[in-house]
């Protein structure tokens, strides 16, 4: 939730502007039409209706924001872990030790991505997409672990082993690359002007996403 707090507070100044405009408009109407009870009552009713409408819209936005953050924001640790738990439940019969290594790697990736997002909000969409590919890689790795346990012929054992190695390798590379990006962003804050532009980092993240997706699709295409 903290990551999106700036976006949430962004809507508050607009609400204040509307309230100030409403107050000024009501005051101007009273000055124009005169201080009569009919005028005052009309202004009060109109103002209360407008405030009630704004309050409903504000509450609706807050509920929508909360629901979206809780279900889709993989940059929140508990949300990401719940997705990992779902995969673990789906593949509860796979070897536990190897799965825990992959899970720990995925959690480490999520932690680094959250750190980057806290420093640079503009990269949040690409970081979220990166974490989605990480979950896909984790699921693919779990599928490979199950296949290794179930298949009996040498050829298909080799294919499952290759898929397992590829998924694990991509997780390792993603973790390393995101760590490098985080360190680069930290160092860039010490340099004026920054040596790396936002466009370059965005392109770099999209390349990482594409490499992860190619790893997933490449293995599925076999």
N, C-alpha and C positions, 0 to 999 in steps of 0.2 A: 504493500500500500504506500509506503514511503516514496517509492520510485515515481508514482504517479501523483504525488501530493501537489506538485507545482501545477500540473494540469488541472487539478480539482480546484485549487485556489484561484486559478485564472478566471473562473466564472464569477467569483465574488465581486470584483470591481464593477462588472456589468450590472449586477443586482443593485449595488449601491447607487450607480448612475440612474437607474430606473426609479429608485425610491426618491432620490433628490429631484428628478424631473417631475415626478408625480406630486411632490410637495409644492414645488414652485408653480406647477400648473394649477393646483387647487387654490393656492394663495392668490394667483393672478385672476382666477375666475371669481373669487370672492370680491376682490378689488373692483373688477369690471362690473359685476352685477349688483354689488352692494351687499352689506352685511344684513341679510334677511334670513329668517329661519328656514325658508324654503331653499334658499341657495346653499346655506350651510349644511342642511340635511342631505341635499343632493350631492354635494361635494364629499361628505362623509361616506355616504353609501357607495359612491363611485370609487373612492379611495380604498375602502374596505374590500370591495369586490376585486379591485386590481391587485391588492396585496395578497388576498386569498388565492388568486390565480397564480401569482408568482410563487407563492409558497408551495402550491401543488406541483408546479413545474420543477421547483428546486428539489422537493422530496423525491419526485420521480427520477430526476437526474441522479440524485444520490443513490437511490436503490439500484438503478441501472449500472452506475459506475461500480458500486460495491459488488454486484453480481458478476460483472465482466471481469473485475480484478480477481475475484476469488476462483473463477472457473477457467480463465484463459491466460492469466499472467504467470507464465512459467518462470519468470524472474523472481517470484516469491518461492522461497524454499519449500514451504509446506505444500504448495500446489504441485511443484515439480516432483516432490517425494511421493505424493499421492498417485501420480502417473506411473512412477517406478513401482510402487506397490501393486498397481493394477497389472502391470506386466509380470511381476513376480507371482501374482496370484494365478495368472493365465498359464504360466510355465512353472508351476510348483514342483514338477517332477524332475527338473534339470539339476545337474551337479551344483551344490550350494557354493562351494569354495570359489569356483571360476565365476559364477554369477556375482558373488559379492565383490570380486575385483572389478568387474565391469560396472557394477552399481556405484561403487566408491569413485570410480573414474568419472562417471556421469554426474555425480553430486559435486565433485570438484570442478567440473566444467561449469555447472550451474552457478556455483559460488563466484567464479571468476567473471562470468557474464553479468551477474548482478552487480559486482564491483564496477565494471565498466559502465553499466547503465546508470549507476549513481553519479558517476563523474561526467557522463555525456548522454543527456536525455535523447539527443537526436539519433542515437544508434539503437534505441530500444526496438523498433520494428525488425531490424536485421538480427539483433540478438535473440529476439523471440523466435524468429524463423530458424536461427541456428540451433536453438534448444529443441525445436520440433524435430530437426534432422537427427539430433543426438538421441532423442527418444526412439526414433525409427531405427537407428543403428543398434540401440540397446535391444529392441525387440527382435531385430534380425539376428543379433548374437544369441539371444535366448532360443530362437528357432533353430539355429545351427547346433546349439548344445543338445537340444532335444533330438535332432536328427542324428547326431553322433551316437546317442544312446540307443536309437531305434533301428537305424539301418544296419544291414549285415554284410552287404557286398563291398568289396574293396573300392570300386570306382565311386560309389556314392558316399562312402566314408571320406574319401579324398575331397569330394566336392563340398561336403559339410565342413571338413577341416579348413578348406580354403575360405569358405564363407566366414567361419569363426575367426580366422586370422585377419581377414580383411576388415571385418567390423571392429575388432579389437584395435587394430592398427589405426583406423580412422578415429576412434575415440581418443587414442593417445595423441595423435597429431592435432586433433581439435583442441585438446587441453593445452598442449604446448603452444599452439599458435595464438590462442586467446590469452595465455599468460604473457606472451611477447607483446600482444596488442595492448594489454593493460599497462605493462611496464613502459611501453612507448608513449602512451597517453600521459602517464605520470611524469615522464621526463619532458614531454612537450609543454607541460604547464610551467616548467622552469625556464623555458626559452621564449623570448619575445623578439620577433614573432615566432609562432609555432613552426616547427620544421615540417610538420605533416598536416595537410588540409583534411577537412571533414569528408570531402569528396573521395580522397584517396583511401581513407579508412573505410568508407561505405563500400567502395569498389573491392577492397580487400575482404570485407565481411561477405559480400555477395559471392566472391570467388570461393571462400571457405564453404559457404552453403552449397554451391554448385558441386564442389568436390565431394561433400558428404552425400548429396543426392545421387551423384554418379556412382558412388560406392554402393548405395542401397540398390539402385536400379540395375547396376552392373551385375550384382550378385543374383538379383531376382531373375535377370534375363538368361541365366545359365540353365 
